[in-house]
Amino acid sequence: MAYEQRDNSGSLFKVDESKKRERGPDYSGTAMIDGAEYFMDAWLKSSESGRRWMSFSFKRKEKQQAKPAKPKDEAWQAMKKDDDFSDLPF
């Protein structure tokens, strides 16, 4: 049975030490908050008094959208409308 993300929950996994960037997260995963999916990162921190805590970051996953076509200039639009090329000299 496949894992199904439940609303208002998330999962974190320890980042492999060999792949960790200097300032990269210690843990990474995903979360679902109010029906929207998020990337989730966490860093292990220590206060000056030695108390340990975690810092979190969430970034909303956006659906990949096709880039809109760039509008053509007026000359191209005029040529496109007139697809009868009978007036060409060749």
Secondary structure, 3 states (H helix, E strand, C coil): CCCCCCCCEEEEEECCHHHCCCCCCCEEEEEEECCEEEEEEEEEEECCCCCEEEEEEEEECCCCCCCCCCCCCHHHHHHHHCCCCCCCCC
